Amino acid sequence: MHFKHPEILYFLFLLIVPILVHLFQLRRFKTSYFTNVRFLKELAIQTRKSSKIKKRLLLATRLLLLTCVIIAFAQPFFEAKDSKNASNEMYIILDNSFSMQAKGKKGELLKRAIQELLENTPETAQFSLLTNTENYWNTDIKTLKSSLQNLKYSATPFELSSIMAKVKAHKSAHKKDIVIISDAVGLTKNDLKNIDSEEKPYFIIPEAEQKNNVSIDSVYINQTLENFYEISVNLSGYGEDFKPISTALYNQNKLIAKTILNFDTKKKKINFTIPKEAFHGYVSIEDNGLTYDNKLFFSISKSKKTNVISIGEPEKSNFLSRIYTVAEFNYNNYAISSLDYNSLEKQNTIILNELVEIPQALQTTLKAFVSKGGNLVVIPSEKSSVSNLNAFLGNFGKVQFNTLKTESKQITKINFDHPLFSGVFENKITNFQYPKTNSSFDISSPYPAVLSYEDQSAFVTAIQNPTAGITVFSAPINSVNSNFQQSPLIVPLFYKMAQNNQKTGVNALTIGNNQPYFVDVLLTKDAILEVKGIEDSFIPIQQILNNKVKLTFNDFPDTAGNYSIFDKKEWVENLSFNYKRTESDLSQVNTNVISDFKTADTISTIFNTLQTERTDSQIWKWFVIFALLFLALEMAIIKFVK
């Protein structure tokens, strides 16, 4: 037992006062004589015995009464079990990612978590609240009420490690109590590795009852007909026993097509045919799972021709004119001797087709061309200077040519996951008529190969560049050295290389991907492009590149939807944004990683636990009660004991 004011215990010396009073009686008795004293002596003996008992009882009650009063003023208490952490600061981490849209026993997980915070957080409690995107430091539940009620789902995934880093960076003289409210979808051990052992958090894991979910993953043009586009929609199902899914296609909020999809496999594809014209709408589904991934917004720009130029001997470039047809491309070929350098900046794609040497002036021009978002394709010649090629390619990445080998090799492997082949193949082909080359360069490249030889060396590789497409062949593909021109692979490969970064297909950007976006517009020096949606607008980071503008969106916009780019009040073009689909699989809940941490069902349980473990047991009130009882007992003794 401890005392808040132990110095008051010195007053216990006052207990000697009632003892002295009872030991030294100040009143003297007079002796009275009677004629017949036999009966009076017997009465005196009885009275004296009764008086002694009464005085001793009064002495005991008064001593106990005074003792209880003194101890009560000293305020005794029993120290709390966890009193050393009574001054800890509270931090609440609330996951507001899209997976928290899932429904539990009492509704959506996030809304229920917010309601519990509002109902069960003590009004006097000071704490900090951190969500996926917002931080509220040193606040209370009254101040936060409005912000919590208006809290929206975040397009930023829940990254516990980065939020914990913010908590750790928040300097404080006190230790921290951390409460993490999350459904644990996608939670890994790496997210927990930076948590201090002394600050093990409490986890509240709300559980979804409905874990079935269907998401729209992507939309692309499956094939282009004379007057129509065939649109393919890829969907994923997470769970089992799905009901038929209603799927609809809208253009400018006008219903174009609708169908019912029976989801009997984990992956499904559905096709729509639309007119070959500009499109600005979305595809949507109706299911009982998450709602954020039930729409995918996309735009298709008005078809315009892509400018392609090849530099090399005309007889070696004839095959390109059969690929880059007049209907979709403005294609020209020039020998190096007749090349007009001024025309290069107007191109979308430039192909260096078997140049023996790349002049320094051309290298400088192409370096500027690539930096402004242009696509470059390099096909070497058997007579190419390795040092010249390597010096040129060193401007763009780490692809380097080695010696030329004159041995026949077959091209046997296709990288179906490479962006250059996205949407090209419906199925992965493993057995096809292999093209070959008679001689080729060994190239060293840290980048994934697009096409590979049978010995796993690269035939075609693409340098990773955020603004441009740079594709490098390891061998000449003229008809003497290779039969690649007769291969079915050549058409989709060269078509995709030319169309990279061009608005000839579906335009559906992902929020937070930071992929640069190029707008074909000629701006004045002080002009600024603005992106506008139905509910919000923003100005992205932008860089003027001759007849293009490079836009970087970072984490904008906040809301998925169809947007338009404006130069002041003049419309430039449409574009669409969508949320990442990383939250769609509700089966990714991983509660095993938190087995070493404390868990609770509700926030009220945590507050009650902390209150119980860190609040001292005050017992001075009991001593006040005892004092009153002894006072009542004293009065009873005086009144009833004779």
Secondary structure, 3 states (H helix, E strand, C coil): CEECCHHHHHHHHHHHHHHHHHHCCCCCCCCCCCCCCHHHHHHHHHHHHHHHHHHHHHHHHHHHHHHHHHHHHHCEEECCCCHHHCCCEEEEEECCEHHHHCEECCEEHHHHHHHHHHHHCCCCCCEEEECCCCEEEEECHHHHHHHHHCCCCECCCCCHHHHHHHHHHCCCCCCEEEEEECCCECCCHHHCCCCCHHHCCEEECCCCCCCCEEEEEEEEEEEECCCEEEEEEEEEEECCCCCCEEEEEEECCEEEEEEEECCCCCEEEEEEEEECCCEEEEEEEECCCCCCCCEEEEEECCCCCEEEEEECCHHHCHHHHHHCCCCCEEEEEECHHHCCHHHHHHCCEEEEEEECCCCHHHHHHHHHHHHCCCEEEEEECCCCCHHHHHHHHCCCCCCEEEEEECCCEEEEEECCCCHHHCCCCCCCCCCCCCCEECCEEEEECCCCEEEEECCCCEEEEEECCCCCCEEEECCCCCCCCECHHHCCCHHHHHHHHHHCCCCCCEECEECCCCCCEEECCCCCCCCCEEEECCCCEECCEEEEECCEEEEECCCCCCCCEEEEEEECCEEEEEEEEECCCCCCCHHHECCHHHCCCEEECCHHHHHHHHHHHHCCEECHHHHHHHHHHHHHHHHHHHHHCC
